[in-house]
């Protein structure tokens, strides 16, 4: 577990509401039609957001990312927890306890 995270790795994260996604090569933008604000997501934040659609625990999502990016093993852990924390703080993801 990434020890500087403000969230427990056993939580489940889900989007707070439906948002449209515009995907680019190494980034994405989240937006809601009829609203003026958009949220830029870097590659890691987009991957975390995309994986937070079911009942998987955060630690399981991080393990998936580690498997997908074995050369960036430790870096992806830090970035994934940081992205999850920021998405929660922005109100894009909500924390659910098992």
Secondary structure as UniProt FT lines:
FT   TURN            3..4
FT   TURN            9..10
FT   STRAND          12..15
FT   STRAND          20..23
FT   STRAND          27..31
FT   TURN            33..34
FT   STRAND          38..42
FT   HELIX           43..51
FT   TURN            52..53
FT   HELIX           58..68
FT   HELIX           70..72
FT   HELIX           73..89
FT   TURN            90..91
FT   STRAND          93..96
//
